Every structure is written in structure tokens, then in C-alpha cells.
């Protein structure tokens, strides 16, 4: 069933890719660098060929049927089911027709963003991704679903969380052209040198209450984003996002014990998007709500 609330039309950067559609959710207001995610309700009709400088992954969340004309050729029938994925690399997006309305989550990765990640990869893919429709990839579906949930909830988890998911999505996208898309065995990863790890942790200590980006943390190390993520986990046993979240919870606990701030003030001081977000995360980590925790201290 299509979502019928909170619909809006928009001058979205992805509006040209679909028919005149209603946008249910969009990441545009969160100012994420290098990628945009939107949820579109697509009506019946025909969309003319267009050109884009974004690599777009399409995750259909409802059944939809139609046809598209690859390489200016004859139309090819295509029936999408919930969970199926399509890919349109930067360049020409072919003409397509939608025969029944559907809902699709679009994640558009800027060409420069993808190019930077490609340059950081240890092994460059031998084949570039091409236009594909109606295929299944559990890893891509999972990442896009997590990003969609983050957008739907108003991006409460912060910049670092979205950055990390988008980076993983771009890696998976770039590997789509490989013949064997199964995950490769993980090779041993070195931990960050102690002095570099200390520099990163100091940076987090001074910024965990505000928006922390993956790029800014990686720059502290001199390593690429991909290497930084692996080496940080090898050093601490957790992801950078989880580490920042843990520090926010620890800071919230100390403030709750002092009883000088209201819970909503504690949420703002610790970098949470709202009191509700603090309560949700706090309960997951500590087992009780902030109010319950304060009563026991």
C-alpha cells in the first residue's frame, strides 16, 4: 500500500529521473555531502530519456510494471517486485514507461563522490556498473533500507551514521560489475597507530556533541575513508559511529546524575536530535529511560 501522507512536490535533484511524482521523504534538508536519498510515488505514464551526473540505485518497495528502452532501442518489458533493485549509472537514463503506480526509494551518488571512493579502493573493479533492472542484492537492499529509515525518522542518528552507510553503499555499487559479487574473505587489517588513534579520539572528544563527519575523522589519520573505518574497528572493536554514540550516552549519564538540566536540555547538550531520540537510544544502551535512570541515582 502506497504511503499517502506527507506528500509534496519538489524541485528535487532526482525529479527528472521519475515521472511527475510525489516525494514522500527526502534527505535534501539534511545537507548530506555526495548523496541524496528520496522516496517517490511514481504514477502511470512515460518518462523521456534524460542525462544525469549521478549514479542512482532504485529500490522498489511496491510492485510495479513497465518497460524501458536501453541504448535508444526497443522497449523491454520489466516487472518490479518489492525489494527488487535497478541501477542507472551517471550518463543517459533511458526512456521508460510505468504501467501501474509504484513506490521507489532512490539513492543518488554524485559522480565526484563515487570517483573519490573508487580512487581509494585497494583493488579497482575490472568492469564499470551498467544499467540493470530487476535484480536482488541483499546487502544493497539492507543499506538502502537503513538510509531510508534514517531519512523517514528525520536523520536523528547524525552525519557520521549516514556517511558510513553511504560509503558502504558506494563500495557495493562499484562492485556490481564484477562477475563474482559474493563477499570476499576479509583480509587482516592493522589497527591505527596509537598516536593516530589518540588524535582521532581527541577529535571525537571535542566534537561528539555536534555533527561529526566520516571525512573529518579520516582526515585526522591521513588514511582513506575505507581504510580508516577498518582500522578504527580493528583498534576499538566498534565502528566510529558506535564509539561516538557511546560517548554521547556516557555524557548524558553524567549530566543526568547532576540533576542541573532537564532531560530535553541533556539531549541537546549531548548531540541528540530530540528528547525522544535520546530516550530511544538511552533505553537501548542502558536498559532504562533517562527519567528512570535519574530517579535511581
Secondary structure, DSSP 8 states (H G I E B T S, - for coil): ----SS-B----TTGGGSSS-EEEEESGGGT-SSEEEEEEEE-SEEE--EEESEEEEEEE-S-EEEEE-GGG---EEEEE-TT-EEEE-SEEE--EEESS-EEEEEEEEEHHHHHHHHHH-SS--SS----EEEE--HHHHHHHHHHHHHHHTTSTT-HHHHHHHHHHHHHHHHGGGSS--S-----------HHHHHHHHHHHHHHTTS---HHHHHHHHTS-HHHHHHHHHHHHSS-HHHHHHHHHHHHHHHHHHHT-S-HHHHHHHTT-SSHHHHHHHHHHHHSS-HHHHHHH-
